[in-house]
Amino acid sequence: VDATVQTLDTDLAAILAAGKGKPKLASFSVISDELTAIVARYTQDGTDPVATTTGEPMYNKDKVFIEEYYNLQRFKITEEASNTTTIEVTYYK
């Protein structure tokens, strides 16, 4: 993740292209070298998350579950501050 707003579009397209069907649930974890501050913000309504103002905050090692393919399509995430943040995503049918 970086300061650019990220979506799941590429992942979802690859899953569908592979004939695996639409995922109905995904879990997201953020891993960061920042231990106490907010490391990322996400939305699932299609709006762009903006550092410090818009979106749900995530801290290091937070995990979020998002249900329904429609919400996965609208999911967006951005890094809160300039640090090293990785998002790990697992999809479920």
Residue pairs with C-beta under 8 A, 6 or more apart in sequence:
1 30
1 40
1 77
1 78
1 79
1 85
1 86
1 87
2 78
2 79
2 85
3 51
3 78
3 79
3 82
4 78
5 48
5 49
5 76
5 77
5 78
6 76
6 77
6 78
6 87
7 75
7 76
8 26
8 72
8 73
8 75
8 89
9 73
11 89
11 91
12 22
12 23
12 69
12 72
12 73
15 21
15 22
15 23
15 91
16 22
20 93
21 93
22 69
23 69
23 72
23 91
23 92
23 93
24 67
24 68
24 69
24 92
24 93
25 65
25 66
25 67
25 68
25 91
25 92
26 65
26 66
26 72
26 75
26 89
26 90
26 91
26 92
27 63
27 64
27 65
27 66
27 89
27 90
27 92
28 42
28 63
28 64
28 65
28 66
28 77
28 87
28 88
28 89
29 61
29 62
29 63
29 87
29 88
30 39
30 40
30 58
30 59
30 60
30 61
30 62
30 85
30 86
30 87
30 88
31 60
31 61
31 85
31 86
31 87
31 88
32 39
32 40
32 60
32 83
32 84
32 85
32 86
33 83
33 84
34 60
34 81
34 83
34 85
35 60
36 59
37 59
37 80
37 81
38 57
38 58
38 59
38 80
38 81
39 58
39 59
39 60
39 79
39 80
39 81
39 83
39 85
40 49
40 57
40 58
40 77
40 78
40 79
40 80
40 85
40 87
41 49
41 50
41 51
41 54
41 55
41 56
41 57
41 58
41 77
41 78
41 80
42 49
42 55
42 56
42 58
42 64
42 75
42 76
42 77
42 78
43 49
43 54
43 55
43 56
43 74
43 75
43 76
43 77
44 66
44 71
44 74
44 75
44 76
45 74
46 74
46 76
47 54
47 55
47 76
48 54
48 76
48 78
49 55
49 56
49 76
49 77
49 78
50 78
51 78
51 79
51 80
51 81
52 80
55 76
55 77
55 78
56 64
57 80
58 64
58 77
58 80
66 72
66 75
77 87
79 85
